[in-house]
Amino acid sequence: MTETPAILRTLDQLALGTSGRVAAIDWDALAPRDALRLRHFGFDEGVQVTALHRGPFGADPLAVRVGRMTVAISRAHARAIGLATASPATAAA
């Protein structure tokens, strides 16, 4: 039996330049169209993400690296993504 990792924070709380592994995504908190968009971007449990940039004054959007792609998502969407671990991002990604 596999254990579900404890969620330490959500993606909107992740410090810039820090990576985390997606533990859970609250798909029900997202509109179907937004959930599909995140799936197309590669968001899924077990994926590593890195917070790169925030909009002016810490507002939307949040730039996130997912694999080799950088995507912009809203803070509301980032709040639906729970992270299990966090570590400093590496310069070579």
C-alpha positions as CSV (number, residue, x, y, z in Angstrom):
1,M,0.0,0.0,0.0
2,T,1.4,3.4,-1.0
3,E,1.2,6.3,1.4
4,T,0.0,9.7,0.2
5,P,2.7,12.3,0.9
6,A,1.8,15.1,3.3
7,I,1.1,18.4,1.7
8,L,3.5,21.0,3.1
9,R,2.3,24.0,1.1
10,T,0.5,25.0,-2.0
11,L,2.2,26.2,-5.1
12,D,1.1,29.8,-4.5
13,Q,3.1,29.7,-1.2
14,L,6.3,28.4,-2.8
15,A,9.2,30.8,-2.6
16,L,10.7,32.0,-5.9
17,G,13.6,29.9,-7.1
18,T,12.3,26.9,-5.1
19,S,11.2,23.6,-6.4
20,G,8.5,21.2,-5.1
21,R,6.9,18.0,-6.1
22,V,3.2,18.0,-6.7
23,A,1.4,15.8,-4.1
24,A,-2.2,16.5,-5.0
25,I,-4.3,18.8,-7.2
26,D,-7.8,19.8,-6.1
27,W,-9.4,19.4,-9.6
28,D,-12.8,20.1,-8.1
29,A,-11.7,23.6,-7.1
30,L,-10.9,24.4,-10.8
31,A,-13.3,25.1,-13.6
32,P,-13.3,22.2,-16.1
33,R,-11.6,24.4,-18.8
34,D,-8.9,25.5,-16.3
35,A,-8.3,21.9,-15.1
36,L,-7.8,20.8,-18.7
37,R,-5.4,23.6,-19.4
38,L,-3.3,22.6,-16.3
39,R,-3.3,19.0,-17.5
40,H,-2.1,20.1,-20.9
41,F,0.7,22.0,-19.3
42,G,1.8,18.8,-17.6
43,F,0.6,19.4,-14.0
44,D,0.0,16.1,-12.3
45,E,0.8,14.3,-9.1
46,G,4.6,13.5,-8.8
47,V,5.7,16.3,-11.2
48,Q,8.4,18.7,-10.1
49,V,7.6,22.4,-10.4
50,T,9.7,25.5,-9.8
51,A,8.3,29.0,-9.0
52,L,10.2,31.5,-11.2
53,H,8.5,34.9,-11.2
54,R,5.4,36.7,-9.9
55,G,3.5,39.5,-11.4
56,P,4.0,43.1,-10.2
57,F,3.6,43.5,-6.4
58,G,3.3,39.7,-6.0
59,A,0.1,39.6,-8.0
60,D,-0.9,37.4,-10.9
61,P,0.4,35.7,-12.9
62,L,2.9,33.2,-11.3
63,A,5.5,31.9,-13.8
64,V,6.2,28.2,-13.1
65,R,8.6,25.7,-14.7
66,V,7.0,22.3,-15.3
67,G,9.5,20.0,-16.9
68,R,11.3,22.1,-19.6
69,M,8.3,24.4,-20.1
70,T,7.6,27.7,-18.4
71,V,3.9,28.5,-17.9
72,A,2.0,31.4,-16.4
73,I,-0.9,30.5,-14.0
74,S,-3.1,32.5,-11.7
75,R,-2.6,32.4,-7.9
76,A,-6.1,30.9,-7.6
77,H,-5.0,27.9,-9.7
78,A,-1.7,27.6,-7.9
79,R,-3.6,27.4,-4.6
80,A,-5.3,24.2,-5.8
81,I,-1.9,22.5,-6.3
82,G,-0.5,20.9,-3.1
83,L,3.2,20.3,-2.8
84,A,4.9,17.5,-0.8
85,T,8.5,18.7,-0.8
86,A,10.5,21.8,-1.5
87,S,14.2,22.3,-2.3
88,P,16.4,25.0,-3.8
89,A,16.1,25.0,-7.6
90,T,19.2,24.0,-9.6
91,A,20.6,26.4,-12.1
92,A,20.7,23.8,-14.8
93,A,17.2,22.6,-15.5
